Amino acid sequence: MSKKVAVLGAGSWGTALAMVLEENGNDVHLWSHKAKQADEINLKHTNKLYLPAVVLAETIKATSHIEEAIKDADIIVFVIPTKAIREVANKVAPLLTKPTIIVHASKGLEQESHKRISEILEEEIPESKRQAVVALSGPSHAEEVAVKDLTTITAASTNEEATKAVQDLFMTDYFRVYTNDDIIGVELGAALKNIIAVGAGALQGLGYGDNAKAALMTRGLAEISRLGVAFGADPMTFLGLSGVGDLIVTCTSVHSRNWRAGHMLGKGNSLKEVLESMGMVVEGIATTKAAYELAQQKGIEMPITAAIYEVLYNEANVEDIIVSLMKRDGKSEA
């Protein structure tokens, strides 16, 4: 049955998800905070800045007025940078007239509070106005979803009925959705893998090979799992799509903004130069700081995260940091 779905965020990922939803026969309203971008989508059916090679269905309706996008929506999908989640959710809450399924497809941790995105949404949108909060996550580059490449992701929530509704909403013959009740693990896996992707890009920028990349990803996964379990996640979640799956795709692809940012750092660019050239939010930069602070608070050993933090925030030399990581005291892998 067709649903009215509001997709908040007209970047590459929000646009790709809007395409999936439209193909499934839903009434899709795509919100952008830029009127010029909304006009381009409505008049030219393109989003050249984010998906330059893609033509959008004429039935996808774009708007720069958030109240228009969410009016009578059955489901609202947040696909915006983590730093904007609280502000936008605060605007959405008073406009809701019925309990709505809230989905988010963003990957990060809030600065200062270190909260997961579902926690922010639950704080800003009253329980009386939401049926559930569902995280949509997994190995999924927007550029590939937009051209119908095969993709599998996870819908996670403590509300089983809501996860199944979201699964049905998005499932196509090229976009497969699994369900998971461990939203803590899914959100933390999604956020923390971006840190490791920055490191993977830096290694390649420095000229290191596959051995180094495999070591970084494997030991990075160990760190992600340690922090996740400390916050109540199921360790098995990190062996799934939002864990090792997302880690692989983000650490090995030039589509990844986090990988590209790390690659530029490895090539000798400053963080300021990297951020100025990217043109889009690099979630791994801010998440590194949040994860580092969380690890300090919890007393959890995360040497790779700490090393990347030193490079990003204390201007440590990347080569020196790598040597210090490799020369740490020997220990058991387990």
Order of alpha helices (4+ residues) and beta strands (2+ residues): beta-alpha-beta-alpha-beta-alpha-beta-alpha-beta-alpha-beta-alpha-beta-alpha-beta-alpha-alpha-alpha-alpha-alpha-alpha-alpha-alpha
